[in-house]
Amino acid sequence: MKAIIILFFPILSFSQIQTISNQKTFGTGFDELLFRSKVYDGFLYSFITPQSSGISQDKSIAGFGQQDGWFVKMDLDFNVISESVFGGNFGDGGVDFVKCANGDFMLLLTSSSDISGNKTESQIGSSDYWLIRLNPSGNIVWQKVYGGTSQDDASKIIKISENRFLIIGSSNSPISGNKTVSNYGLYNVWSLFVDGNGNVLDQYIYGGDNSEQLCKIDFDIGSNKVVYGCSSFSGVSGNKTTALNGFVDGWVFTTDTLGNILNQKSYSGGSSAFTYLRDIGYNDNGQVFVALDGETGISGDKTVQGFGDNDAWLVILDNNLNELNQFVYGGSSSDGLYSMNSTGVNMILCIGTYSGISGNKSEGSYGGIDNWLVCLDPNGNILWQKSAGGNLNETEFSIVEMGNNQFATIGKTLSGISGNKTVPLYVSGSSDLWYYKLSTTLSIASIDHNTDVSVAPNPFDDNISFVWNGFSENVHFMLKDGQGKVVDERIISGTNQFIWSGENLPSGIYFYTLDTANGRSLGKIIKK
């Protein structure tokens, strides 16, 4: 007997409304090269690397060299409470930080400086990891430098416990300095476990015979696992056991908290694709969200059709890296993901977009590149989305949760007052940081209306049946393809069901809207 799968798509009988408020231009009169922001204990902290170390605009403390790490504490309305700078005589960049239980911070930088400024540890190679423990008064408790005789660039720190921290970055140094593990290729992931005093507990190299770059990590306290995501140019070699199927693939692997690899998987968009992994993270269910660059077509490991030149390609895995689902998010132009942030079981994607209303993007464009925030449930369904921007480009950005449906969004901007950006640029042609508060609230205007629709079979070959609850004299049906083009639109009279023929329809994903007397239902169908 052939099984018929019935899927129920409840109406979106309530909607979430997103509002932007408390906008602020922040930065210097020069480009802001790097930034990382987090919320701890009701305060917003940002670690910023301006292009120049001098006093300028919001930066009231002079630095020491070419660039420094600028650490800023704000209240949740973006008012500055304190600031400090860390650097030496050359280039130093603040890349990440975590807070300890006693109120201290661990600040992670990449440093090319000698002993100078407030750097008291000797340089080892052309660039090193530089870790600083900072007390709540802003005083340095201790600092350490980690590296070999070549280039070591830090990228991330996470706290496993109060006496075990994990630092990662990219290294092409041989065994030298205090690096005691040898590379497999040109650039590999160098992972260091340190205690609360900065002493090295363990160190590991992850990668193959070529290069691993742009590595991201996250920690799941429930399973006690660390997930890594990299863009890899290596085939099966070193401790990488997955093949290289494109020019560059997204490589995902998990380790225990001792650094041992547990599972690994690679994703390629096809043999000629450059599939860069942009971010990785756990939600509160322990699911792994993997964000990749996705070209339009179905090829390689990509099983979902895109919308434009480039889309955000999301793969959802379980805790053992078994694939659960794949999705693409984008419009008819080019869209690429910068970062993600977990908010409970949901995930918010931060996508840079050129697209207007098209694909699964429901908001228009303001200028060149806009911020596009997309909140997803654990199954990849869009809960809400919001676009923000001015007449030029808003590029790298991230979002942090402030609590009570309030989020802070921070990103680079080249736009003046325009679009829905209400704050000016400090210096034309130079990027600043744009801070704004995003609030999401529930609208209950249509809470009494709901419609359940059964759709079967889905996926379908030629015909598909729609059945909805309640009788309606006239029902409005609309079907669109992945580009937002209307495939069919009709009024269905005097019934609560109909069979739709898609015999001549190309294979792919389609989206329907069904308006009845009881409300509206939205869903997708798949033609085989």
C-alpha positions in Angstrom: 0.0 0.0 0.0 1.3 3.4 -0.9 1.5 5.7 2.1 0.0 9.2 1.9 1.7 11.8 4.0 -0.6 14.4 5.4 1.1 17.7 6.5 -0.8 20.3 8.4 0.1 23.9 7.9 -1.7 26.1 10.6 -2.5 29.6 9.7 -0.1 32.3 10.8 -3.0 33.7 12.9 -0.8 36.0 14.8 2.2 38.0 13.5 5.3 39.5 15.1 6.0 43.1 14.4 9.6 44.4 14.5 10.4 48.0 15.3 13.8 49.7 15.2 14.7 52.3 17.9 17.6 53.8 19.8 19.8 54.2 16.8 23.4 55.3 17.3 26.4 56.0 15.1 29.5 54.8 16.9 33.2 54.7 16.1 36.0 56.9 15.0 36.7 59.1 12.0 38.3 56.0 10.3 37.1 52.6 9.3 36.2 50.1 12.0 38.0 47.0 10.9 36.8 44.4 13.5 34.2 44.3 16.1 32.5 41.7 18.5 29.6 42.5 20.8 28.0 40.6 23.7 25.6 41.3 26.5 26.5 40.3 30.1 24.5 41.2 33.2 22.5 44.0 31.7 25.4 45.7 29.9 26.5 45.7 26.2 30.2 45.2 25.6 32.0 45.7 22.3 35.5 44.9 21.3 36.4 47.1 18.3 39.5 47.5 16.2 39.5 51.0 14.5 41.8 51.6 11.5 43.7 54.2 13.5 44.7 54.1 17.2 44.3 57.8 17.8 41.6 59.8 19.7 38.7 60.4 17.3 34.9 60.8 17.5 33.6 58.4 20.3 37.1 57.1 21.1 38.4 59.3 23.9 41.5 57.3 24.7 44.7 57.3 22.6 46.1 54.0 21.5 49.7 52.9 21.1 50.4 51.7 17.6 48.8 51.3 14.2 45.7 49.6 15.5 44.6 48.6 19.0 41.7 46.7 20.6 39.2 49.2 21.9 37.0 47.6 24.7 33.8 49.5 25.4 31.1 49.0 28.0 27.6 50.5 27.4 24.2 50.4 29.0 21.4 48.9 26.9 20.5 52.3 25.5 24.0 52.5 24.0 25.3 55.1 26.4 29.1 54.6 27.0 30.0 53.8 30.6 33.7 53.0 30.2 36.4 52.3 27.6 39.9 51.0 27.5 42.5 50.2 24.8 45.0 47.4 24.4 48.0 47.4 22.1 51.6 47.8 21.3 53.7 49.6 18.7 52.4 47.8 15.6 49.0 46.3 14.6 46.8 44.6 17.2 43.2 43.6 16.7 40.6 42.7 19.3 38.8 39.6 18.1 36.7 38.1 20.9 36.1 38.0 24.7 34.2 36.1 27.4 33.3 37.0 31.0 34.3 35.0 34.0 32.2 34.3 37.1 34.1 36.8 39.3 33.5 39.6 36.8 36.9 39.4 35.0 37.1 39.3 31.2 39.3 37.2 29.0 40.2 39.4 26.0 41.5 37.7 22.9 43.6 39.7 20.3 45.8 39.0 17.3 49.0 40.9 17.9 52.0 41.9 15.7 53.6 44.1 18.4 56.7 43.9 20.4 56.8 44.7 24.2 55.4 48.2 24.1 52.2 50.1 25.0 50.5 48.0 27.5 51.8 44.7 26.0 54.3 43.2 28.3 54.9 39.8 26.6 57.4 39.4 23.8 56.4 38.8 20.2 57.1 35.3 18.9 56.2 35.4 15.2 54.8 37.8 12.6 51.5 37.6 14.5 50.5 35.8 17.7 47.5 35.0 19.8 47.4 37.6 22.7 45.2 36.8 25.7 44.5 39.3 28.5 42.7 38.8 31.8 41.0 42.1 32.8 39.4 42.7 36.2 36.1 44.7 36.7 38.1 47.9 37.3 39.7 47.6 33.9 43.1 46.6 35.2 45.2 43.9 33.5 45.5 40.9 35.9 47.9 39.0 33.5 48.6 38.6 29.8 50.0 35.7 27.7 51.2 35.4 24.1 50.9 32.1 22.2 52.5 31.4 18.8 55.2 30.0 16.6 57.8 31.8 14.4 55.4 32.5 11.5 51.8 33.7 11.4 49.1 32.8 14.0 45.8 34.7 13.9 43.3 34.3 16.7 39.6 34.2 16.0 37.5 32.9 18.9 37.5 32.1 22.6 34.8 30.1 24.5 34.5 29.2 28.2 34.3 25.5 28.9 34.5 26.1 32.7 36.0 28.7 35.0 39.4 27.0 34.7 39.2 25.8 31.1 39.0 28.1 28.1 39.3 27.2 24.4 41.1 29.5 22.0 41.2 28.9 18.3 42.6 30.5 15.2 44.6 29.8 12.0 48.3 28.9 12.1 51.1 28.3 9.6 53.8 28.2 12.1 56.1 25.2 12.6 56.7 23.7 16.0 58.4 26.7 17.6 57.8 29.3 20.3 55.1 27.7 22.6 53.4 25.9 19.7 54.1 22.2 20.2 52.0 20.6 17.5 52.9 20.4 13.8 50.7 21.5 10.9 49.4 19.1 8.3 49.2 21.7 5.6 49.8 25.4 4.9 47.3 26.9 7.3 45.4 24.7 9.8 43.2 25.3 12.9 45.3 25.7 16.0 43.3 25.0 19.1 44.5 25.8 22.6 43.0 24.9 26.0 44.2 27.2 28.8 43.4 27.5 32.5 42.2 30.6 34.3 45.8 31.8 34.6 46.5 31.4 30.9 48.6 28.3 31.3 48.4 25.9 28.3 46.7 22.7 29.2 46.4 21.1 25.7 46.8 22.1 22.1 45.7 20.5 18.8 45.9 21.0 15.1 42.9 20.3 12.9 43.0 20.1 9.2 44.4 18.6 6.1 47.3 19.0 3.6 46.2 22.4 2.3 44.4 25.2 4.3 41.6 25.6 6.7 40.4 29.2 7.2 37.6 31.3 8.7 37.0 28.9 11.6 34.1 29.3 13.9 33.2 27.4 17.1 30.4 27.0 19.6 29.9 25.0 22.8 26.9 22.9 23.8 26.8 22.6 27.6 24.1 19.8 27.3 26.2 17.4 25.4 29.6 18.8 26.5 30.6 19.1 22.8 32.4 21.7 20.8 31.4 22.2 17.2 33.9 23.6 14.7 33.1 25.0 11.2 35.8 25.9 8.7 36.3 26.7 5.0 38.6 23.9 3.9 40.8 23.5 0.8 42.0 20.1 1.9 41.1 16.6 0.8 41.3 13.5 3.0 44.5 14.0 4.9 45.8 15.0 8.3 42.8 14.4 10.7 40.3 15.4 8.0 38.5 12.3 6.8 36.0 13.9 4.4 36.7 14.4 0.8 37.1 17.8 -1.0 34.4 17.9 -3.6 34.6 21.6 -4.7 37.3 24.2 -4.9 36.6 24.9 -1.2 34.1 23.1 1.1 32.5 23.8 4.4 34.0 21.4 6.9 32.1 20.7 10.2 33.4 18.6 13.1 32.7 18.1 16.8 35.1 17.4 19.6 34.8 16.6 23.3 36.1 19.1 25.8 39.5 17.4 25.7 39.9 18.1 22.0 39.2 14.7 20.5 37.4 14.6 17.2 34.0 12.8 17.5 32.2 13.4 14.1 32.9 15.3 11.0 31.1 16.2 7.7 31.8 18.3 4.6 29.4 20.3 2.4 30.1 21.3 -1.2 27.9 23.2 -3.6 29.4 21.2 -6.5 32.7 20.4 -8.2 33.2 24.0 -9.3 31.8 25.7 -6.3 33.5 27.9 -3.7 31.5 26.9 -0.6 32.6 29.1 2.2 31.3 28.3 5.7 30.2 31.6 7.3 29.1 30.6 10.8 28.1 27.7 13.0 26.2 27.4 16.2 24.1 25.3 18.6 20.5 26.1 19.6 19.2 25.1 23.0 18.0 21.7 21.6 21.6 20.9 20.8 21.0 21.1 17.0 23.8 22.4 14.9 23.0 25.2 12.4 25.6 25.5 9.6 25.6 28.6 7.5 27.2 28.4 4.0 27.4 30.3 0.8 24.9 28.8 -1.6 24.7 29.3 -5.4 21.4 29.0 -7.1 21.2 25.4 -8.3 20.9 22.0 -6.7 24.3 20.4 -6.9 26.9 18.6 -4.8 25.6 18.3 -1.2 23.0 21.2 -1.8 19.6 19.7 -2.3 17.5 22.8 -2.3 17.0 25.3 -5.1 18.0 28.9 -4.5 16.4 32.1 -5.5 19.1 34.5 -6.9 22.8 34.7 -7.7 23.8 33.7 -4.2 21.7 32.8 -1.1 22.3 31.9 2.5 22.4 28.1 2.6 21.5 26.7 5.9 22.0 23.0 7.0 20.5 21.8 10.2 22.2 18.8 11.9 21.5 16.8 15.0 24.1 16.6 17.9 25.9 13.8 16.1 26.0 15.7 12.8 23.3 13.7 11.1 21.5 16.0 8.6 18.0 17.0 9.5 17.2 19.5 6.8 18.4 22.1 4.4 17.1 25.5 3.5 18.0 28.6 1.5 17.1 32.2 2.3 17.3 34.9 -0.2 15.8 36.9 -3.0 16.3 37.4 -6.7 19.7 39.1 -6.4 22.6 38.3 -4.2 22.4 37.5 -0.4 25.1 36.2 1.9 25.2 35.4 5.6 27.5 37.2 8.0 26.7 35.7 11.4 24.1 33.8 13.5 22.9 34.1 17.1 20.9 31.5 19.0 17.9 32.8 21.0 16.7 29.7 22.9 15.7 27.0 20.4 15.4 29.6 17.6 18.2 31.1 15.5 18.5 34.6 14.0 20.4 34.9 10.8 22.2 38.1 9.9 22.3 38.3 6.1 23.6 41.0 3.8 21.2 41.4 1.0 21.0 43.2 -2.4 17.5 41.7 -3.0 14.1 43.4 -2.9 10.8 41.5 -2.3 11.4 38.1 -3.9 12.2 34.5 -3.0 11.4 34.2 0.7 12.4 37.8 1.4 9.2 39.8 2.2 10.7 43.3 2.7 12.0 45.7 0.1 15.5 47.1 -0.4 16.7 50.5 0.9 20.0 50.8 -0.9 23.1 48.8 -1.9 23.5 46.1 0.7 21.0 46.0 3.6 20.8 44.2 6.9 18.3 41.4 6.7 17.5 39.7 9.9 15.7 36.3 9.7 14.5 34.5 12.8 14.0 30.7 12.4 12.4 28.0 14.5 14.2 24.7 15.0 12.8 23.4 11.8 14.1 26.2 9.7 10.7 28.0 9.3 10.8 31.8 9.2 9.1 33.2 12.3 9.9 36.9 11.4 12.2 38.9 9.2 13.3 42.6 9.2 15.3 44.7 6.7 17.3 47.7 7.8 19.6 50.0 5.9 20.3 53.3 4.1 21.1 54.3 0.6 24.6 52.8 0.5 26.1 49.7 2.0 25.5 48.1 5.4 27.9 45.2 5.5 29.2 42.9 8.3 26.7 42.8 11.2 25.6 40.7 14.2 22.8 40.6 16.7 22.8 40.0 20.4 19.9 39.3 22.7 19.2 41.9 25.5 16.2 40.1 26.9 12.4 40.6 26.8 12.2 40.4 23.0 14.8 43.1 22.7 17.9 42.7 20.5 20.9 44.9 19.8 22.1 44.9 16.2 25.6 46.2 15.4 27.2 46.4 12.0 29.3 48.4 9.6 27.7 51.2 7.6 28.6 53.6 4.8 25.1 55.2 4.6 24.0 58.6 5.9 20.5 59.3 7.0 18.3 57.5 4.5 16.1 54.4 4.3 15.2 53.5 7.9 18.6 54.7 9.2 18.0 57.9 11.1 21.6 58.7 12.3 24.4 60.3 10.2 27.7 58.9 9.1 30.7 60.6 10.8 33.0 60.9 7.7 31.7 60.3 4.2 33.4 57.3 2.6 34.6 55.9 5.9 32.7 53.1 7.7 31.2 53.6 11.2 29.4 51.1 13.4 25.6 51.4 13.4 23.9 50.3 16.6 20.2 49.9 16.8 17.6 48.2 19.0 15.3 45.7 17.5 12.1 45.0 19.4 9.7 42.2 18.4 6.1 42.3 19.6 3.0 40.1 19.1 0.1 41.4 17.1 -3.2 39.8 18.1 -5.5 41.5 15.5 -6.4 38.2 13.9 -6.0 35.8 16.8 -9.6 34.4 16.4 -9.0 33.3 12.8 -7.3 30.1 12.0 -7.3 27.6 9.2 -5.7 24.1 9.1 -4.9 22.7 5.6 -4.0 19.2 4.8 -1.8 18.7 1.7 -1.1 15.3 0.2 0.9 13.8 -1.2 3.8 16.2 -0.5 6.2 15.9 -2.4 3.9 15.2 -5.4 4.3 13.9 -8.9 1.3 15.4 -10.9 -1.7 16.1 -8.7 -1.9 17.4 -5.1 -4.9 17.6 -2.9 -5.8 20.6 -0.6 -8.4 20.1 2.2 -9.2 22.8 4.7 -11.4 23.0 7.8 -14.7 24.8 7.6 -16.9 25.6 4.6 -16.3 28.8 2.6 -18.4 30.0 -0.3 -15.3 31.6 -2.0 -11.7 30.6 -1.3 -8.8 32.5 -2.8 -5.9 30.3 -3.9 -2.5 31.5 -5.1 0.6 29.6 -5.9 4.1 31.1 -6.5 7.4 29.7 -7.6 10.7 30.2 -5.8 11.3 33.5 -7.6 8.0 34.9 -6.3 6.3 34.6 -9.8 2.6 33.7 -9.6 2.1 30.2 -11.1 -1.7 30.0 -10.5 -4.4 32.1 -8.9 -8.1 31.2 -8.7 -11.3 31.4 -6.7 -12.6 28.1 -5.5 -16.4 28.1 -4.7 -18.7 26.0 -2.7 -16.3 23.4 -1.3 -13.6 22.8 1.3 -11.2 20.9 -0.9 -9.8 20.7 -4.4 -7.2 18.8 -6.4 -4.6 20.9 -8.1 -2.9 19.6 -11.2 0.8 20.3 -11.6 1.5 17.9 -14.4 3.3 20.5 -16.5 5.0 22.2 -13.6 8.9 22.0 -13.4 10.3 20.2 -10.4 11.0 22.5 -7.4 9.6 24.2 -4.3 6.4 26.3 -4.6 4.6 28.4 -2.0 0.8 28.6 -1.6 -1.6 31.0 0.0 -5.1 29.9 0.9 -7.6 32.6 2.1 -10.8 31.3 3.5 -13.6 32.7 5.7 -11.6 31.4 8.7 -8.3 33.1 7.9 -5.2 32.6 5.9 -2.9 29.6 5.6 0.6 29.6 4.1 2.8 26.7 3.2 5.1 25.1 0.6 4.7 22.1 -1.7 7.4 20.2 -3.6 7.1 19.0 -7.1 9.3 15.9 -7.7 
